């Protein structure tokens, strides 16, 4: 097979939590910046860490804003999160073929695990890396390095799959393939400057990419 380890971002990649995240941000920003943001315009905050988002917008109120975000998010989490099409089925195909699977997320560990369990993905991943397992957030390569160290996988046989430029840049910085998912809220035009190695439109297409025969150099 072409790849032996697949690292997935969680929100917006495996879990369709986009509307939950957007509305969680909007609930906070409407209080601090009334009338400035819409559900569509806050989608740019889906990807970066909460520290980065709110530290940039209002450093003095950052911690309070993060608490408000998490309170709203927790309240509506279970009713607003679901899997993207084909995720469960194709993860099972990859796992049955012996591919190592991991989650590499900026999400707080307890909330990340809550989502994994709620969506029926518990036991699917060899490694789960949350935001409390490293010091530097994506696009720094540290989260990817952490997962790779636990998987003991080779750079040339590893891919990072995500819905945001942070995932693609982190992959490049770590020296692994970066894969952008076509079901992201981000458009192809928005991701193009970051030059992902691959773009896939479905989970089945991703599976075919992973399991494709390796190219042997003569």
C-alpha positions in Angstrom: 0.0 0.0 0.0 1.1 3.6 -0.6 0.5 4.8 3.0 0.7 2.8 6.3 -0.4 5.5 8.8 -3.2 8.0 8.4 -3.5 10.9 10.9 -6.9 12.6 10.9 -7.9 16.0 12.2 -11.2 15.6 14.0 -13.6 18.6 13.6 -14.5 19.3 10.1 -12.7 16.2 8.8 -14.2 13.1 10.5 -16.9 14.9 12.6 -19.3 17.3 11.0 -19.3 19.8 13.9 -19.0 22.8 11.7 -22.3 24.4 12.5 -21.8 23.7 16.2 -18.4 25.4 16.1 -19.6 28.4 14.1 -22.6 29.0 16.4 -20.4 28.6 19.5 -18.1 31.3 18.2 -21.0 33.5 17.1 -22.6 33.2 20.6 -19.4 34.7 22.1 -18.6 37.2 19.4 -22.1 38.7 19.3 -21.7 39.6 22.9 -18.3 41.3 22.5 -18.6 42.6 18.9 -22.4 42.9 18.3 -23.4 42.8 14.6 -19.9 42.4 13.3 -19.9 38.6 12.6 -22.2 36.2 10.9 -22.4 32.4 10.9 -20.6 32.5 7.6 -17.9 34.9 8.5 -16.9 33.0 11.7 -16.0 29.9 9.7 -12.5 31.3 9.5 -12.1 30.6 13.2 -12.8 26.9 12.6 -9.4 25.3 12.7 -7.1 27.5 14.9 -6.9 26.9 18.6 -9.3 28.8 20.9 -6.2 30.5 22.4 -5.2 31.8 19.0 -8.7 32.9 18.0 -9.6 34.8 21.2 -6.1 35.8 22.1 -6.0 37.7 18.8 -9.4 39.2 19.1 -9.3 40.3 22.7 -6.3 39.3 24.8 -7.5 40.7 28.0 -10.8 38.8 27.8 -9.4 35.7 26.2 -10.0 33.3 29.0 -13.5 34.5 29.7 -14.4 34.2 26.0 -13.0 30.7 25.8 -15.1 29.7 28.8 -18.2 31.1 27.2 -17.4 29.3 24.0 -17.0 26.0 25.8 -20.1 26.4 27.8 -22.2 26.9 24.6 -20.4 24.2 22.8 -21.0 21.7 25.6 -24.7 22.5 25.8 -25.3 21.7 22.2 -22.5 19.2 21.4 -24.5 16.0 21.5 -27.4 17.2 19.3 -25.2 19.0 16.7 -22.3 16.7 16.0 -22.4 13.8 13.5 -20.1 11.9 11.2 -19.5 12.9 7.6 -20.7 10.4 4.9 -18.6 7.3 4.7 -16.4 7.9 7.7 -17.2 4.9 9.8 -17.3 2.5 6.9 -14.0 3.6 5.4 -12.2 3.8 8.7 -13.2 0.2 9.2 -11.8 -0.7 5.7 -8.5 1.0 6.4 -8.2 -0.7 9.9 -9.1 -4.1 8.4 -6.3 -3.6 5.9 -3.8 -3.0 8.7 -3.4 0.8 8.3 -2.5 2.6 11.5 -5.1 5.3 12.3 -4.7 8.3 14.6 -6.5 11.5 15.5 -4.4 14.7 15.8 -6.6 17.5 17.1 -6.4 20.9 18.8 -9.6 20.0 20.7 -9.4 19.6 24.5 -8.9 16.0 25.3 -12.1 15.3 27.3 -14.3 16.9 24.6 -12.4 15.1 21.9 -13.0 11.7 23.6 -16.6 12.6 24.2 -17.0 13.1 20.4 -15.2 9.9 19.6 -17.5 7.9 21.9 -20.7 9.6 20.9 -20.0 9.0 17.2 -19.2 5.3 17.8 -15.5 5.5 16.9 -14.1 4.3 20.1 -11.5 1.5 19.5 -11.0 2.7 15.9 -7.8 4.6 16.4 -4.4 3.4 17.5 -3.5 6.8 18.9 -5.5 9.9 19.9 -3.7 13.2 20.3 -5.6 16.1 21.8 -4.7 19.6 22.5 -3.4 18.8 26.0 -0.8 16.3 24.7 1.6 18.8 23.2 2.9 22.4 23.6 2.7 23.9 20.1 -0.5 23.8 18.0 -0.6 23.0 14.3 0.8 24.3 11.9 3.8 23.4 14.2 4.7 19.8 13.5 4.9 18.8 17.2 1.3 17.2 17.3 2.2 15.1 14.2 5.5 14.1 15.6 3.9 13.1 18.8 1.4 10.8 17.0 4.2 9.4 14.7 6.4 8.6 17.7 3.6 6.5 19.3 2.8 4.8 16.0 6.5 4.3 15.1 5.7 5.1 11.5 7.8 6.3 8.6 7.5 9.8 7.2 7.2 8.6 3.6 4.4 6.2 4.6 2.4 8.7 6.6 -0.3 11.2 5.7 -2.1 14.0 7.6 -5.7 14.5 6.6 -7.5 17.7 7.4 -10.0 20.4 6.4 -7.9 23.5 7.2 -4.6 25.0 6.1 -3.2 24.4 9.6 -3.3 20.7 8.9 -1.6 21.0 5.5 1.1 23.3 6.8 1.7 21.0 9.8 2.0 18.1 7.4 4.6 20.0 5.3 6.5 21.0 8.4 6.6 17.4 9.6 7.7 16.0 6.2 4.6 13.9 5.6 1.9 14.0 2.9 -0.9 16.6 3.4 -4.4 15.7 2.3 -7.2 18.2 2.1 -10.8 17.0 2.3 -13.2 18.4 -0.3 -16.1 18.4 2.2 -14.3 21.2 4.2 -15.9 24.5 4.9 -12.8 26.0 3.3 -12.8 26.2 -0.5 -10.3 24.9 -3.0 -9.4 28.5 -3.7 -8.7 29.2 0.0 -6.6 26.1 0.4 -4.7 26.4 -2.9 -1.9 28.7 -1.6 -0.9 26.0 0.9 -0.5 23.4 -1.8 -1.8 20.1 -0.3 -0.3 17.0 -1.8 -3.7 15.5 -2.4 -7.4 16.6 -2.4 -10.0 14.0 -1.9 -13.8 14.5 -2.4 -15.0 11.4 -0.5 -13.8 9.0 2.2 -13.8 6.2 -0.4 -11.4 8.2 -2.5 -9.1 8.6 0.5 -9.2 4.9 1.1 -8.2 4.2 -2.5 -5.4 6.7 -2.2 -4.0 5.0 1.0 -4.3 1.5 -0.3 -2.9 2.2 -3.8 0.2 0.2 -4.7 3.4 1.8 -3.8 5.6 3.3 -6.5 8.8 1.4 -6.7 11.8 3.4 -8.0 13.9 1.6 -10.5 
